[in-house]
Amino acid sequence: QVQFVESGGGLVQACGSRRLSCTASGISFRYTAMAWYRRQAPGNQRELVATIHNGGAKTYADSVKGRFTISRDSAKTLLNLDMNNLTPDDTAVYYCNRNPPVNLYWGQGTQVTVSS
């Protein structure tokens, strides 16, 4: 059974930094494109934030480019998202999943709240 567990969220001041982590079980990262997503308000669609592809290439949403960095440790099935220069617009629940996502794999996410 595949399970993703996100952690690292919390309250952070604008211009601050935060590292999110996602641990996985039941799946290997080695041959899977993995991504971070976020939902900025209840009822909104999840937004793709960052992807790390099979070969290691990374892509980002324009809104986070230059501020967020995605990384993975395939041996540990650990996915990270380093977020810098945070703004209130980054307030959201952050999730990890494959890209494209598999609905059954959505976890609880981790809440990031950025105060101005």
DADATA-V736587 format. One record per residue. N is the residue number from 1. RES is the residue in one letter. BURIAL is I if it has 24 or more other C-alpha atoms within 12 Angstrom, else O. D_FIRST is the distance of its C-alpha to the first C-alpha in whole Angstrom. Layout:
BEGIN
n=N res=RES burial=BURIAL d_first=D_FIRST
n=N res=RES burial=BURIAL d_first=D_FIRST
END
This chain:
BEGIN
n=1 res=Q burial=O d_first=0
n=2 res=V burial=O d_first=4
n=3 res=Q burial=I d_first=6
n=4 res=F burial=I d_first=10
n=5 res=V burial=I d_first=13
n=6 res=E burial=I d_first=16
n=7 res=S burial=I d_first=20
n=8 res=G burial=I d_first=23
n=9 res=G burial=I d_first=25
n=10 res=G burial=I d_first=28
n=11 res=L burial=O d_first=32
n=12 res=V burial=I d_first=33
n=13 res=Q burial=O d_first=37
n=14 res=A burial=O d_first=38
n=15 res=C burial=O d_first=38
n=16 res=G burial=I d_first=36
n=17 res=S burial=I d_first=33
n=18 res=R burial=I d_first=29
n=19 res=R burial=I d_first=26
n=20 res=L burial=I d_first=23
n=21 res=S burial=I d_first=20
n=22 res=C burial=I d_first=16
n=23 res=T burial=I d_first=14
n=24 res=A burial=I d_first=10
n=25 res=S burial=O d_first=7
n=26 res=G burial=O d_first=5
n=27 res=I burial=O d_first=8
n=28 res=S burial=I d_first=12
n=29 res=F burial=I d_first=15
n=30 res=R burial=O d_first=17
n=31 res=Y burial=O d_first=17
n=32 res=T burial=I d_first=16
n=33 res=A burial=I d_first=18
n=34 res=M burial=I d_first=17
n=35 res=A burial=I d_first=19
n=36 res=W burial=I d_first=20
n=37 res=Y burial=I d_first=21
n=38 res=R burial=I d_first=23
n=39 res=R burial=I d_first=24
n=40 res=Q burial=I d_first=28
n=41 res=A burial=O d_first=29
n=42 res=P burial=O d_first=27
n=43 res=G burial=O d_first=27
n=44 res=N burial=O d_first=27
n=45 res=Q burial=O d_first=25
n=46 res=R burial=I d_first=23
n=47 res=E burial=I d_first=25
n=48 res=L burial=I d_first=24
n=49 res=V burial=I d_first=25
n=50 res=A burial=I d_first=24
n=51 res=T burial=I d_first=22
n=52 res=I burial=I d_first=22
n=53 res=H burial=I d_first=22
n=54 res=N burial=O d_first=21
n=55 res=G burial=O d_first=25
n=56 res=G burial=O d_first=25
n=57 res=A burial=O d_first=27
n=58 res=K burial=I d_first=27
n=59 res=T burial=I d_first=28
n=60 res=Y burial=I d_first=28
n=61 res=A burial=O d_first=30
n=62 res=D burial=O d_first=33
n=63 res=S burial=O d_first=33
n=64 res=V burial=I d_first=32
n=65 res=K burial=O d_first=33
n=66 res=G burial=O d_first=35
n=67 res=R burial=I d_first=33
n=68 res=F burial=I d_first=30
n=69 res=T burial=I d_first=28
n=70 res=I burial=I d_first=24
n=71 res=S burial=I d_first=23
n=72 res=R burial=I d_first=20
n=73 res=D burial=O d_first=20
n=74 res=S burial=I d_first=18
n=75 res=A burial=O d_first=18
n=76 res=K burial=O d_first=17
n=77 res=T burial=I d_first=14
n=78 res=L burial=I d_first=17
n=79 res=L burial=I d_first=18
n=80 res=N burial=I d_first=21
n=81 res=L burial=I d_first=24
n=82 res=D burial=I d_first=27
n=83 res=M burial=I d_first=29
n=84 res=N burial=I d_first=33
n=85 res=N burial=I d_first=36
n=86 res=L burial=I d_first=34
n=87 res=T burial=I d_first=36
n=88 res=P burial=O d_first=35
n=89 res=D burial=O d_first=34
n=90 res=D burial=I d_first=31
n=91 res=T burial=I d_first=30
n=92 res=A burial=I d_first=27
n=93 res=V burial=I d_first=23
n=94 res=Y burial=I d_first=21
n=95 res=Y burial=I d_first=18
n=96 res=C burial=I d_first=16
n=97 res=N burial=I d_first=14
n=98 res=R burial=I d_first=14
n=99 res=N burial=I d_first=18
n=100 res=P burial=O d_first=18
n=101 res=P burial=O d_first=15
n=102 res=V burial=O d_first=13
n=103 res=N burial=O d_first=13
n=104 res=L burial=O d_first=10
n=105 res=Y burial=I d_first=9
n=106 res=W burial=I d_first=12
n=107 res=G burial=I d_first=13
n=108 res=Q burial=O d_first=16
n=109 res=G burial=I d_first=18
n=110 res=T burial=I d_first=21
n=111 res=Q burial=I d_first=24
n=112 res=V burial=I d_first=27
n=113 res=T burial=I d_first=31
n=114 res=V burial=I d_first=33
n=115 res=S burial=O d_first=37
n=116 res=S burial=O d_first=40
END
